[in-house]
Amino acid sequence: MLLKVPTEIDNNRILWEGVLEPQDGNDSQQIKAISFESSPTNILPEVKIEEPLIYDLVNLYDDVPKWLASQLDKFTFYLVRFACSFRPEIDDFQFGQARFIVDFRQDLPNSQLVAVEMFPLEVNQKFDHSSKFTLSPNLKFMKVQGSLGGGEFAVEYSELQPTVIGTGVGKSPSCWEYRKVKGSYIQGSKFMFLLLKAPKEIDNLMTRISLETELEYKDDWITKLILPTPNMPGKPRNREIDLLTLL
């Protein structure tokens, strides 16, 4: 099966959208002053986080490979797609850096839930043509050379923009860090994949999603932005969802 990564997130499947808030309260006052001088409306960039997509890895293959079948008596493998988008309102405010963070709440004692692979892991150059990536027997994403074999599975990106660095394979949390490159800030939709290895007895995949960014004003002033505090007292800043309910 070929999973084609879209160019834009699905606005019908939004987990959260809005404007991030400054981590430092003093920066809030400075932003308000700048906003009042520049525009009567909000000028901070908007962010959207898409509801994750989750696949049972077995269902992505027409013929389950032996290296996967040999582990299915003890484990279930899930491929999860995460996505977010960055939308600057005006050129003066831009995202210079962003961190998309995924953490798992493991309620089972001695749970063996682990992210065994993530993608993209590192992007240092632009891919502006279609590229396919599949899983190797050692559970690593690799680029498909030539055509995809019958019964195999792959993820297809139409493009990949630098710079992206993924961390968290084999441990939690997992994080994708996006950094600006010369002449280009962080904007548009970003799509990320995690491959999870879960014990058969696990009954939930409670997932915490958080987002941290650095906002630049006219290339020289920087403030850190985070997800805003929910209206309900006691609720965490990160957004929680049980991935198993999305299967």
N, CA and C of each residue as an Amber inpcrd file, in Angstrom:
protein
   741
   0.8470000  -1.1940000   0.0000000   0.0000000   0.0000000   0.0000000
   0.8840000   1.2470000   0.0000000   0.4500000   2.2370000  -0.7510000
   1.1870000   3.4940000  -0.8170000   0.4070000   4.5770000  -0.0760000
   1.0260000   5.1480000   0.9550000   0.4210000   6.2400000   1.7090000
   0.9850000   7.5610000   1.1910000   0.1630000   8.3050000   0.4790000
   0.6100000   9.5820000  -0.0640000   0.3930000  10.6850000   0.9680000
   1.4480000  11.3910000   1.2780000   1.3720000  12.4840000   2.2420000
   0.8140000  13.7150000   1.5360000  -0.2680000  14.3040000   2.0480000
  -0.8460000  15.4850000   1.3960000   0.0640000  16.7000000   1.5370000
  -0.2660000  17.7470000   0.8140000   0.5010000  18.9870000   0.9200000
  -0.0690000  19.9250000   1.9730000  -1.3300000  19.6960000   2.3690000
  -1.9770000  20.5220000   3.3800000  -2.6960000  19.6210000   4.3850000
  -2.7780000  20.0720000   5.6390000  -3.5000000  19.2980000   6.6340000
  -5.0020000  19.3590000   6.3490000  -5.7310000  18.4090000   6.9070000
  -7.1720000  18.2980000   6.6940000  -7.9060000  19.1750000   7.7110000
  -8.5480000  20.2390000   7.2390000  -9.2410000  21.1610000   8.1380000
 -10.4790000  20.5510000   8.7800000 -10.8780000  19.3820000   8.3260000
 -12.0050000  18.6810000   8.9560000 -11.5560000  17.7660000  10.0860000
 -10.2580000  17.6950000  10.3090000  -9.7200000  16.8030000  11.3400000
  -8.7460000  17.5740000  12.2480000  -9.1680000  18.7260000  12.7280000
  -8.2980000  19.5640000  13.5360000  -8.4400000  19.2170000  15.0190000
  -7.3130000  18.9140000  15.6430000  -7.2860000  18.6390000  17.0770000
  -7.2380000  19.9460000  17.8720000  -6.4730000  20.9070000  17.3780000
  -6.3880000  22.2290000  18.0260000  -5.9390000  23.2530000  16.9960000
  -6.4680000  24.4620000  17.1150000  -5.9990000  25.5680000  16.2830000
  -6.1030000  26.8600000  17.0670000  -5.2390000  27.7830000  16.7420000
  -5.2740000  29.0650000  17.4240000  -3.9110000  29.7240000  17.4200000
  -3.7570000  30.6790000  18.3300000  -2.5160000  31.4400000  18.4650000
  -1.7960000  30.9780000  19.7270000  -0.5190000  30.6950000  19.6080000
   0.2800000  30.3100000  20.7670000   0.4880000  31.5230000  21.6750000
   0.8490000  31.2590000  22.9200000   1.0510000  32.3640000  23.8420000
   2.5070000  32.4160000  24.2970000   3.0110000  33.6120000  24.6170000
   4.4030000  33.7430000  25.0610000   4.6540000  32.9860000  26.3560000
   5.7950000  32.3470000  26.4380000   6.1790000  31.6510000  27.6630000
   6.5090000  32.6390000  28.7730000   7.0420000  33.7800000  28.3750000
   7.3990000  34.8370000  29.3190000   6.3180000  35.9140000  29.3040000
   5.7380000  36.2040000  30.4740000   4.6830000  37.2010000  30.5530000
   5.1100000  38.5760000  30.1100000   6.3800000  38.9310000  30.3050000
   6.8700000  40.2440000  29.8720000   6.8060000  40.3940000  28.3600000
   7.0190000  39.2770000  27.6510000   6.9380000  39.3200000  26.1900000
   5.5160000  39.5940000  25.7240000   4.5280000  39.1770000  26.5090000
   3.1270000  39.4210000  26.1420000   2.8600000  40.9070000  25.9980000
   3.3880000  41.7000000  26.9310000   3.1790000  43.1440000  26.8710000
   3.8670000  43.7550000  25.6560000   5.0390000  43.2690000  25.3410000
   5.7550000  43.7920000  24.1850000   5.0250000  43.4600000  22.8930000
   4.4890000  42.2340000  22.8160000   3.7460000  41.8350000  21.6200000
   2.4910000  42.6770000  21.4760000   1.8090000  42.9410000  22.5820000
   0.6050000  43.7740000  22.5290000   0.9340000  45.1660000  22.0100000
   2.0580000  45.7140000  22.4450000   2.4540000  47.0470000  21.9950000
   2.7480000  47.0570000  20.5020000   3.4390000  46.0280000  20.0390000
   3.7560000  45.9410000  18.6140000   2.4860000  45.7630000  17.7960000
   1.5830000  44.9110000  18.3000000   0.3290000  44.6560000  17.5930000
  -0.4950000  45.9340000  17.4730000  -0.5510000  46.7330000  18.5330000
  -1.3390000  47.9690000  18.5240000  -0.8010000  48.9430000  17.4890000
   0.5200000  48.9770000  17.3420000   1.1310000  49.8920000  16.3790000
   0.9480000  49.4120000  14.9500000   0.9080000  48.0910000  14.7610000
   0.9210000  47.5330000  13.3990000  -0.4570000  47.2880000  12.8190000
  -1.3950000  46.8200000  13.6750000  -2.6880000  46.4080000  13.1550000
  -3.7130000  46.3660000  14.2750000  -4.9710000  46.7120000  13.9900000
  -6.0100000  46.6240000  15.0220000  -6.4430000  45.1960000  15.3000000
  -6.0420000  44.2540000  14.4740000  -6.3960000  42.8420000  14.6650000
  -5.1570000  42.0580000  15.0740000  -5.3730000  40.8210000  15.4880000
  -4.2550000  39.9810000  15.9080000  -3.3230000  39.6980000  14.7390000
  -2.0260000  39.8520000  14.9670000  -1.0690000  39.6510000  13.8890000
  -0.1220000  38.4910000  14.1650000  -0.3120000  37.8060000  15.2820000
   0.5460000  36.6700000  15.5750000   0.2340000  35.4980000  14.6440000
   1.2490000  34.7180000  14.2950000   1.0150000  33.5600000  13.4210000
   0.0830000  32.5470000  14.0560000  -0.7380000  31.9040000  13.2310000
  -1.6460000  30.8760000  13.7200000  -1.0590000  29.4870000  13.4960000
  -1.4670000  28.5840000  14.3580000  -0.9930000  27.2060000  14.3040000
  -2.1960000  26.2650000  14.3180000  -2.0910000  25.1700000  13.5650000
  -3.0960000  24.1190000  13.6100000  -2.3970000  22.7880000  13.8710000
  -3.0270000  21.9500000  14.6930000  -2.5440000  20.5920000  14.9350000
  -3.6300000  19.6330000  14.4800000  -3.2790000  18.7500000  13.5770000
  -4.2540000  17.8030000  13.0340000  -4.3930000  16.5960000  13.9550000
  -5.5950000  16.0600000  14.0200000  -5.8120000  14.8030000  14.7420000
  -4.9520000  13.7140000  14.1040000  -4.2120000  12.9490000  14.8970000
  -3.3330000  11.9170000  14.3290000  -4.1070000  10.8640000  13.5310000
  -3.4030000  10.2700000  12.5790000  -3.8970000   9.1040000  11.8580000
  -3.0880000   7.9010000  12.3220000  -3.7660000   6.7960000  12.6200000
  -3.0600000   5.6120000  13.0970000  -3.4290000   4.4040000  12.2420000
  -2.4190000   3.5890000  11.9210000  -2.6000000   2.3930000  11.1030000
  -1.9960000   1.2070000  11.8360000  -2.6820000   0.0850000  11.7970000
  -2.0600000  -1.1730000  12.1940000  -1.1190000  -1.5540000  11.0510000
   0.1610000  -1.6700000  11.3470000   1.1570000  -1.8600000  10.2960000
   0.8570000  -3.0880000   9.4350000   0.3210000  -4.1270000  10.0360000
   0.0130000  -5.3550000   9.2950000  -0.9360000  -5.0700000   8.1340000
  -1.8840000  -4.1640000   8.3640000  -2.8980000  -3.8870000   7.3430000
  -2.3650000  -3.0880000   6.1580000  -1.1300000  -2.6080000   6.2580000
  -0.5470000  -1.8440000   5.1600000   0.1570000  -2.7320000   4.1390000
   0.2920000  -3.9930000   4.4700000   0.9560000  -4.9420000   3.5620000
  -0.0700000  -5.9000000   2.9600000   0.0540000  -6.1400000   1.6760000
  -0.7410000  -7.1930000   1.0450000  -0.2300000  -8.5690000   1.4740000
   1.0810000  -8.6670000   1.5690000   1.7250000  -9.8860000   2.0640000
   2.6200000  -9.4940000   3.2310000   2.2610000  -9.9340000   4.4300000
   3.0230000  -9.5640000   5.6260000   4.4250000 -10.1670000   5.5500000
   5.4680000  -9.3390000   5.6180000   6.8350000  -9.8750000   5.5370000
   7.1710000 -10.7410000   6.7510000   8.0910000 -11.6730000   6.5620000
   8.4340000 -12.6250000   7.6160000   8.9990000 -11.9230000   8.8380000
   9.8010000 -10.8710000   8.6450000  10.4120000 -10.1920000   9.7780000
   9.3590000  -9.5330000  10.6730000   8.2030000  -9.1920000  10.0920000
   7.1160000  -8.6200000  10.8800000   6.2460000  -9.7180000  11.4840000
   5.9230000 -10.7280000  10.6810000   5.0620000 -11.8220000  11.1510000
   5.6590000 -12.5450000  12.3510000   6.9890000 -12.6320000  12.4100000
   7.6480000 -13.3630000  13.4910000   7.4870000 -12.6910000  14.8540000
   7.0610000 -11.4120000  14.8800000   6.9310000 -10.6840000  16.1500000
   5.4840000 -10.4610000  16.5760000   4.5340000 -10.8760000  15.7470000
   3.1340000 -10.5350000  15.9870000   2.4710000 -11.3250000  17.1080000
   3.1090000 -12.3750000  17.5910000   2.5200000 -13.1130000  18.7040000
   2.6410000 -12.3480000  20.0170000   3.6000000 -11.4260000  20.1020000
   3.8150000 -10.6650000  21.3360000   3.5390000  -9.1710000  21.1810000
   3.6720000  -8.6460000  19.9610000   3.5910000  -7.1990000  19.7730000
   2.6570000  -6.8190000  18.6250000   2.1280000  -5.5950000  18.7310000
   1.4030000  -4.9720000  17.6270000   2.1760000  -3.7270000  17.2260000
   2.3180000  -3.5300000  15.9260000   3.0410000  -2.3700000  15.4240000
   2.0450000  -1.3710000  14.8380000   2.1850000  -0.1080000  15.2350000
   1.3090000   0.9540000  14.7430000   2.1420000   2.0340000  14.0580000
   1.6620000   2.4650000  12.8990000   2.2530000   3.6140000  12.2230000
   1.3200000   4.7990000  12.4590000   1.8560000   5.8740000  13.0380000
   1.0440000   7.0380000  13.3900000   1.5500000   8.2610000  12.6380000
   0.6120000   8.9520000  11.9860000   0.9710000  10.1900000  11.2890000
   0.5100000  11.3910000  12.0990000   1.4290000  12.2910000  12.3720000
   1.1260000  13.5510000  13.0390000   1.3050000  14.6870000  12.0350000
   0.5910000  15.7920000  12.2720000   0.7010000  16.9160000  11.3500000
   0.3680000  18.2200000  12.0620000   0.9970000  19.2890000  11.6160000
   0.6770000  20.6290000  12.1010000   0.9750000  21.6170000  10.9860000
   0.4860000  22.8380000  11.1290000   0.7540000  23.8540000  10.1170000
   1.0410000  25.1800000  10.7910000   1.8770000  25.9750000  10.1370000
   2.2800000  27.2870000  10.6300000   1.8590000  28.3220000   9.6020000
   1.1010000  29.3390000  10.0500000   0.5540000  30.3380000   9.1360000
   0.8650000  31.7580000   9.6160000   1.9780000  32.3330000   9.1860000
   2.2700000  33.7240000   9.5510000   1.2380000  34.6700000   8.9450000
   0.8190000  35.6740000   9.7340000  -0.1540000  36.6510000   9.2610000
   0.5130000  37.7790000   8.4840000   1.6560000  38.2510000   8.9690000
   2.3960000  39.3080000   8.2880000   3.8750000  38.9340000   8.2810000
   4.6500000  39.5850000   7.4120000   6.0530000  39.2200000   7.2560000
   6.9120000  39.5630000   8.4650000   6.4930000  40.5330000   9.2800000
   7.3170000  40.9430000  10.4160000   7.4350000  39.8500000  11.4730000
   6.3710000  39.0470000  11.6540000   6.3800000  37.9460000  12.6160000
   6.5430000  36.6310000  11.8640000   7.6070000  35.8790000  12.1910000
   7.8590000  34.6100000  11.5260000   8.3610000  33.5840000  12.5330000
   8.1040000  32.3060000  12.2470000   8.6270000  31.2260000  13.0800000
  10.0570000  30.9090000  12.6500000  10.9940000  31.0610000  13.5800000
  12.3780000  30.7210000  13.2820000  12.7460000  29.3130000  13.6930000
  11.9970000  28.7770000  14.6610000  12.2400000  27.4200000  15.1470000
  10.9540000  26.8810000  15.7490000  10.7550000  25.5590000  15.6410000
   9.5620000  24.9320000  16.2140000   9.9030000  23.5080000  16.6360000
   9.2910000  23.0750000  17.7450000   9.4770000  21.7090000  18.2480000
   8.1090000  21.0740000  18.4470000   7.8430000  20.0090000  17.7000000
   6.6060000  19.2290000  17.8270000   6.9440000  18.0090000  18.6600000
   6.2790000  17.8710000  19.8250000   6.6740000  16.8690000  20.8110000
   5.5310000  15.8930000  21.0630000   5.8510000  14.6060000  21.0440000
   4.8760000  13.5420000  21.2860000   5.3710000  12.6950000  22.4520000
   4.5160000  12.5730000  23.4690000   4.8630000  11.7760000  24.6400000
   3.7230000  10.7930000  24.9190000   4.0570000   9.6370000  25.4690000
   3.0570000   8.6000000  25.7160000   2.9300000   8.3200000  27.2080000
   1.6890000   8.3150000  27.6710000   1.4030000   7.9800000  29.0630000
   1.1870000   6.4790000  29.1440000   2.0730000   5.8100000  29.8090000
   2.0280000   4.3470000  29.8570000   1.4440000   3.9200000  31.2040000
   0.2070000   3.4550000  31.1760000  -0.4790000   3.0650000  32.4070000
  -0.1700000   1.6390000  32.8300000   0.3100000   0.8250000  31.8930000
   0.6010000  -0.5600000  32.2410000   1.9690000  -0.6600000  32.9230000
   2.0720000  -1.4310000  34.0060000   3.3850000  -1.6010000  34.6430000
   4.3450000  -2.3270000  33.7120000   5.5900000  -1.8340000  33.6990000
   6.6300000  -2.4510000  32.8650000   6.2420000  -2.5190000  31.3930000
   5.4890000  -1.5280000  30.9350000   5.0680000  -1.5190000  29.5330000
   6.2720000  -1.4040000  28.6030000   6.1990000  -2.1040000  27.5060000
   7.2770000  -2.0860000  26.5330000   6.9590000  -1.2070000  25.3270000
   5.9670000  -0.3230000  25.4630000   5.6360000   0.5800000  24.3690000
   6.8410000   1.4410000  24.0440000   7.2110000   1.4620000  22.7810000
   8.3930000   2.2250000  22.3930000   8.2510000   2.6790000  20.9490000
   8.7820000   3.8630000  20.6570000   8.8690000   4.3460000  19.2800000
  10.1490000   3.7870000  18.6770000   9.9920000   2.8410000  17.7710000
  11.1710000   2.1610000  17.2190000  11.7230000   2.8690000  15.9920000
  10.9320000   3.7920000  15.4200000  11.4150000   4.5390000  14.2630000
  10.5680000   5.7980000  14.0970000  11.1400000   6.8150000  13.4980000
  10.4220000   8.0510000  13.2180000  10.8900000   8.6030000  11.8780000
  10.0080000   9.3960000  11.2760000  10.3380000   9.9800000   9.9830000
   9.6000000  11.3100000   9.8360000  10.2650000  12.3490000   9.3190000
  11.6770000  12.3680000   8.9220000  12.6040000  12.4110000  10.1360000
  13.7500000  11.7990000   9.9870000  14.7370000  11.7550000  11.0590000
  15.7360000  12.8950000  10.9180000  16.0720000  13.2130000   9.6790000
  16.9670000  14.3450000   9.4170000  16.7980000  14.7910000   7.9760000
  16.5220000  16.0700000   7.7810000  16.4000000  16.6440000   6.4410000
  17.2730000  17.8880000   6.3880000  18.3270000  17.8260000   5.5990000
  19.2600000  18.9500000   5.4750000  19.2300000  19.5980000   4.1010000
  18.5330000  18.9700000   3.1730000  18.4130000  19.5400000   1.8470000
  16.9930000  19.3560000   1.3370000  16.5840000  20.2160000   0.4300000
  15.2120000  20.2000000  -0.0660000  14.9980000  19.0680000  -1.0600000
  13.8940000  18.3310000  -0.8650000  13.4400000  17.3480000  -1.8340000
  12.1810000  17.9240000  -2.4770000  12.2920000  18.4330000  -3.6820000
  11.1350000  19.0530000  -4.3430000  10.5330000  18.1400000  -5.4020000
  10.8090000  16.8500000  -5.2750000  10.2230000  15.8600000  -6.1740000
   9.6820000  14.7040000  -5.3320000   8.8250000  13.9160000  -5.9160000
   8.1970000  12.8190000  -5.1820000   9.2420000  11.7940000  -4.7420000
   9.1830000  11.4250000  -3.4570000  10.1060000  10.4320000  -2.9110000
   9.3230000   9.4390000  -2.0610000   9.6480000   8.1630000  -2.2150000
   8.9770000   7.1010000  -1.4630000   9.9450000   6.5110000  -0.4420000
   9.3830000   6.1490000   0.7290000  10.1860000   5.5780000   1.8030000
   9.4520000   4.3630000   2.3630000  10.1920000   3.2740000   2.5370000
   9.6050000   2.0490000   3.0530000  10.3860000   1.5790000   4.2680000
   9.8900000   0.5310000   4.9250000  10.5540000  -0.0060000   6.1070000
  11.4390000  -1.1830000   5.7340000  12.6330000  -1.1720000   6.2760000
  13.5460000  -2.2960000   6.0910000  13.2750000  -3.3430000   7.1630000
  13.8190000  -4.5600000   7.0280000  13.6090000  -5.5990000   8.0450000
  14.0810000  -5.2060000   9.4430000  15.0040000  -4.2430000   9.5570000
  15.4390000  -3.7940000  10.8820000  14.6570000  -2.5660000  11.3460000
  13.4590000  -2.3650000  10.7340000  12.5130000  -1.3250000  11.1380000
  13.0940000   0.0830000  11.0110000  13.7510000   0.3450000   9.8840000
  14.2670000   1.6700000   9.5870000  13.6870000   2.1370000   8.2490000
  13.2730000   3.4150000   8.1930000  12.7940000   3.9420000   6.9340000
  13.9650000   4.1160000   5.9700000  13.7500000   3.6920000   4.7420000
  14.7700000   3.8560000   3.7150000  14.0970000   4.2750000   2.4200000
  14.8310000   5.0130000   1.6140000  14.2800000   5.5120000   0.3550000
  14.1350000   4.3760000  -0.6480000  13.0000000   4.3640000  -1.3270000
  12.7520000   3.3450000  -2.3430000  13.4960000   3.7160000  -3.6140000
  14.3090000   2.8160000  -4.0710000  15.0290000   3.0060000  -5.3290000
  14.2860000   2.2490000  -6.4200000  13.7850000   2.9760000  -7.3990000
  13.0090000   2.3320000  -8.4510000  11.5480000   2.2170000  -8.0530000
  10.8800000   1.2060000  -8.5660000   9.4480000   1.0330000  -8.3070000
   9.2300000   0.2200000  -7.0310000   8.0500000   0.3860000  -6.4500000
   7.6870000  -0.3300000  -5.2360000   7.2680000  -1.7490000  -5.5950000
   7.8020000  -2.7200000  -4.8760000   7.4920000  -4.1090000  -5.1580000
   6.0530000  -4.4590000  -4.8140000   5.5130000  -5.4770000  -5.4440000
   4.1460000  -5.8960000  -5.1850000   3.9520000  -6.3420000  -3.7370000
   2.8820000  -5.8530000  -3.1280000   2.5760000  -6.2240000  -1.7580000
   3.3190000  -5.4300000  -0.7040000   4.2460000  -4.5450000  -1.0950000
   5.0140000  -3.7730000  -0.1340000   4.2750000  -2.5020000   0.2700000
   4.7970000  -1.8400000   1.2800000   4.1980000  -0.6180000   1.8070000
   5.2260000   0.5150000   1.7450000   4.7510000   1.7410000   1.4910000
   5.6560000   2.8940000   1.4680000   4.8760000   4.1680000   1.7690000
   5.6220000   5.1700000   2.2280000   5.1110000   6.5190000   2.4390000
   5.6900000   7.3970000   1.3490000   4.8330000   8.1960000   0.7110000
   5.3030000   9.0510000  -0.3840000   5.1270000  10.5260000  -0.0320000
   6.2330000  11.2500000  -0.0580000   6.2340000  12.7030000   0.1350000
   6.4110000  13.3820000  -1.2200000   5.6220000  14.4390000  -1.4710000
   5.8180000  15.2020000  -2.7070000   7.0100000  16.1460000  -2.5750000
   7.3020000  16.5740000  -1.3240000   8.4870000  17.3800000  -1.0700000
   8.8280000  17.3270000   0.4160000  10.0850000  17.6130000   0.7210000
  10.5520000  17.7270000   2.0920000  11.4040000  18.9780000   2.1990000
  11.0920000  19.8270000   3.1950000  11.7930000  21.0940000   3.3520000
  12.7700000  21.0080000   4.5220000  13.9990000  21.5160000   4.3580000
  14.9290000  21.5680000   5.4880000  14.5780000  22.7510000   6.3990000
  15.0740000  22.7960000   7.5980000  15.8560000  21.7610000   8.2510000
  14.9570000  21.0530000   9.2640000  15.0410000  19.7110000   9.3290000
  14.2570000  18.9280000  10.2800000  15.1980000  17.9530000  10.9820000
  15.0740000  17.8670000  12.3090000  15.8570000  16.9120000  13.0900000
  14.9090000  16.1710000  14.0210000  14.8750000  14.8500000  13.9200000
  14.0200000  14.0370000  14.7690000  14.8230000  13.3510000  15.8620000
  14.2910000  13.3530000  17.0930000  14.9380000  12.6800000  18.2120000
  13.8800000  11.9250000  19.0120000  14.2910000  10.8530000  19.6550000
  13.3670000  10.1070000  20.5050000  13.1410000   8.6790000  20.0850000
  13.9250000   8.1570000  19.1400000  13.7970000   6.7400000  18.7780000
  14.2710000   5.8940000  19.9520000  13.4190000   4.9680000  20.3710000
  13.7710000   4.0860000  21.4720000  13.4950000   4.6530000  22.8420000
  12.9620000   5.8640000  22.9030000  12.6540000   6.4670000  24.1960000
  11.5280000   7.4710000  24.0030000  11.0460000   8.0140000  25.1240000
   9.9770000   8.9990000  25.0760000  10.4310000  10.2290000  25.8580000
  10.0990000  11.4460000  25.4130000   9.2330000  11.7450000  24.2700000
   9.9880000  11.7380000  22.9480000   9.2040000  11.7570000  21.8650000
   9.7500000  11.9180000  20.5280000   9.5340000  13.3600000  20.0940000
  10.4830000  13.9050000  19.3640000  10.4180000  15.3220000  19.0130000
  10.9610000  15.5540000  17.6130000  10.2470000  16.3950000  16.8680000
  10.7550000  16.8960000  15.5860000  11.0590000  18.3790000  15.7530000
  12.2770000  18.7530000  15.4480000  12.6720000  20.1560000  15.5490000
  12.8500000  20.7350000  14.1460000  12.1070000  21.8090000  13.8800000
  12.1830000  22.5030000  12.6010000  12.9730000  23.7960000  12.7880000
  13.9040000  24.0510000  11.8790000  14.7200000  25.2530000  11.9550000
  14.6700000  25.9940000  10.6250000  14.7030000  27.3090000  10.7100000
  14.7010000  28.1080000   9.4920000  16.0300000  27.9150000   8.7520000
  16.0040000  28.1350000   7.4600000  17.2140000  28.1630000   6.6550000
  17.3110000  29.5390000   6.0120000  18.4370000  29.8600000   5.4770000
  18.6470000  31.1800000   4.8910000  17.6000000  31.4710000   3.8220000
  16.8890000  32.5620000   4.0070000  15.8850000  32.9700000   3.0250000
  14.5410000  32.3090000   3.1820000  14.3570000  31.4580000   4.2040000
  13.0920000  30.7450000   4.3530000  12.8020000  30.4670000   5.8180000
  11.6360000  30.9510000   6.2830000  11.1950000  30.6710000   7.6350000
  10.3120000  29.4150000   7.6390000   9.8700000  29.0110000   8.8260000
   9.0230000  27.8300000   8.9720000   7.5810000  28.2220000   8.6830000
   6.9970000  27.5990000   7.6830000   5.6070000  27.8550000   7.3570000
   5.0350000  26.6760000   6.5670000   3.7110000  26.6360000   6.4860000
   3.0550000  25.5570000   5.7740000   2.8390000  24.3290000   6.6380000
   2.3700000  23.2430000   6.0190000   2.0260000  22.0080000   6.7240000
   3.2350000  21.0830000   6.8530000   3.3520000  20.4550000   8.0190000
   4.4380000  19.5190000   8.3000000   3.8310000  18.1720000   8.7040000
   4.3500000  17.0910000   8.1150000   3.8310000  15.7480000   8.3820000
   4.9440000  14.8580000   8.9230000   4.6170000  14.1040000   9.9770000
   5.6090000  13.2970000  10.6750000   5.0290000  11.9170000  10.9760000
   5.8990000  10.9120000  11.0150000   5.4640000   9.5400000  11.2840000
   6.2530000   8.9420000  12.4480000   5.5250000   8.1870000  13.2880000
   6.1370000   7.3690000  14.3290000   5.7370000   5.9220000  14.1240000
   6.6870000   5.0180000  14.2830000   6.3940000   3.5840000  14.2800000
   6.4680000   3.0980000  15.7130000   5.3290000   2.6380000  16.2480000
   5.2390000   2.2050000  17.6330000   5.2020000   0.6860000  17.7210000
   5.9150000   0.1690000  18.7060000   5.9020000  -1.2600000  19.0210000
   5.2440000  -1.4130000  20.3810000   4.0520000  -2.0170000  20.4060000
   3.2690000  -2.0940000  21.6400000   3.0050000  -3.5460000  22.0250000
   3.0570000  -3.8680000  23.3100000   2.7140000  -5.2320000  23.7500000
   1.2460000  -5.5220000  23.4760000   0.9370000  -6.7670000  23.2310000
  -0.4250000  -7.1640000  22.8760000  -1.4430000  -6.7580000  23.9360000
  -1.0400000  -6.7670000  25.2000000  -2.0060000  -6.5370000  26.2790000
  -2.3300000  -5.0570000  26.4950000  -1.6660000  -4.1650000  25.8100000
  -1.8980000  -2.7420000  26.0440000  -3.3160000  -2.3610000  25.5940000
  -4.0020000  -1.5500000  26.4050000  -5.3950000  -1.2170000  26.0900000
  -5.6220000   0.2560000  25.8190000  -4.5520000   1.0460000  25.8190000
  -4.6890000   2.4430000  25.4230000  -3.3450000   2.9720000  24.9430000
  -3.4180000   3.9980000  24.1450000  -2.2230000   4.7050000  23.6720000
  -2.4260000   6.1930000  23.9390000  -2.5430000   6.5320000  25.2180000
  -2.7380000   7.9290000  25.5910000  -1.5120000   8.7360000  25.1910000
  -1.7540000   9.7430000  24.3870000  -0.6800000  10.5030000  23.7690000
  -0.8020000  11.9820000  24.1110000   0.3000000  12.5710000  24.5170000
   0.3440000  14.0020000  24.7920000   1.0830000  14.6930000  23.6480000
   0.4520000  15.6960000  23.0770000   1.0550000  16.4590000  21.9800000
   1.2810000  17.8870000  22.4430000   2.4830000  18.3720000  22.2750000
   2.7790000  19.7540000  22.6370000   3.5970000  20.4090000  21.5230000
   3.6180000  21.7270000  21.5620000   4.2900000  22.4910000  20.5160000
   4.9870000  23.6830000  21.1500000   6.2570000  23.8600000  20.8110000
   7.0320000  24.9990000  21.2790000   7.6630000  25.6820000  20.0590000
   7.6120000  27.0000000  20.0060000   8.1640000  27.7150000  18.8580000
   8.9610000  28.9230000  19.3170000   9.7830000  29.4080000  18.4140000
  10.4710000  30.6760000  18.6160000   9.9890000  31.6390000  17.5430000
   9.4260000  32.7400000  17.9780000   8.8630000  33.7370000  17.0770000
   9.8590000  34.8750000  16.9030000  10.1240000  35.2170000  15.6720000
  11.0550000  36.3050000  15.3850000  10.2930000  37.5210000  14.8670000
  10.7140000  38.6760000  15.3280000  10.1230000  39.9390000  14.8820000
  11.1840000  40.7510000  14.1530000  10.9830000  40.9420000  12.8630000
  11.9160000  41.6940000  12.0180000  13.3400000  41.1630000  12.1370000
  13.4400000  39.8310000  12.2020000  14.7150000  39.1060000  12.1460000
  15.6120000  39.2590000  13.3740000  15.2320000  40.0500000  14.3740000
  16.1940000  40.2580000  15.4570000  15.6290000  40.0400000  16.8670000
  14.3170000  40.0930000  17.0390000  13.7530000  39.9090000  18.3800000
  13.0780000  38.5490000  18.4590000  13.3950000  37.8010000  19.4940000
  12.9050000  36.4250000  19.5860000  12.1630000  36.2210000  20.9000000
  11.0210000  35.5420000  20.8400000  10.3020000  35.1320000  22.0400000
   9.8260000  33.7030000  21.8590000   9.7380000  32.9690000  22.9420000
   9.2700000  31.5850000  22.9010000   7.7620000  31.5500000  23.0720000
   7.0870000  30.7850000  22.2000000   5.6440000  30.6110000  22.2630000
   5.3180000  29.1550000  22.5450000   4.2640000  28.9320000  23.3390000
   3.8390000  27.5830000  23.6840000   2.3220000  27.4940000  23.5590000
   1.7910000  26.2650000  23.6440000   0.3440000  26.1010000  23.6030000
  -0.2920000  26.8610000  24.7600000  -1.4060000  27.5420000  24.5110000
  -2.0290000  28.3340000  25.5790000  -2.6380000  27.4600000  26.6650000
  -2.7980000  28.0570000  27.8340000  -3.4400000  27.3660000  28.9450000
  -4.9080000  27.1260000  28.6170000  -5.4100000  25.8750000  28.7510000
  -6.8270000  25.6050000  28.4780000  -7.7400000  26.3980000  29.4070000
  -8.9630000  26.6210000  28.9710000  -9.9280000  27.3650000  29.7820000
 -10.3140000  26.6140000  31.0510000 -10.2420000  25.2800000  30.9960000
 -10.6310000  24.4700000  32.1620000  -9.4730000  24.3870000  33.1520000
  -9.6910000  24.7720000  34.4200000  -8.6300000  24.7130000  35.4240000
  -8.0990000  23.2880000  35.5950000  -6.7890000  23.1940000  35.7650000
  -6.1950000  21.8880000  36.0000000  -5.8400000  21.1120000  34.7510000
  -6.2800000  21.5630000  33.5840000  -5.9670000  20.8650000  32.3400000
  -4.5470000  21.2230000  31.8920000  -3.8020000  20.2550000  31.3660000
  -2.4260000  20.5340000  30.9420000  -2.3970000  21.3320000  29.6440000
  -1.2420000  21.9810000  29.4080000  -1.0840000  22.7370000  28.1650000
  -1.0710000  21.8110000  26.9480000  -0.4670000  20.6410000  27.1210000
  -0.4210000  19.7330000  25.9790000  -1.8060000  19.1630000  25.7060000
  -2.0010000  18.6500000  24.5050000  -3.2810000  18.0680000  24.1140000
  -3.1840000  16.5510000  24.1770000  -4.1550000  15.9040000  24.8070000
  -4.1180000  14.4660000  25.0040000  -5.1580000  13.7760000  24.1390000
  -4.7990000  12.5900000  23.6500000  -5.7360000  11.7920000  22.8680000
  -5.2980000  10.3340000  22.9390000  -6.2620000   9.4150000  22.9920000
  -5.9730000   7.9840000  22.9590000  -5.9730000   7.5390000  21.5000000
  -4.8040000   7.1910000  20.9970000  -4.6770000   6.8370000  19.5840000
  -5.5110000   5.6260000  19.2120000  -5.7160000   4.7020000  20.1640000
  -6.4830000   3.4960000  19.8440000  -7.9320000   3.8060000  19.5070000
  -8.4500000   4.9340000  19.9830000  -9.8290000   5.3090000  19.6510000
  -9.9380000   5.7980000  18.2140000  -8.8120000   6.0180000  17.5520000
  -8.8210000   6.5280000  16.1840000  -8.6670000   5.4310000  15.1420000
  -8.4490000   4.1980000  15.5990000  -8.2890000   3.0910000  14.6510000
  -9.5920000   2.8060000  13.8980000
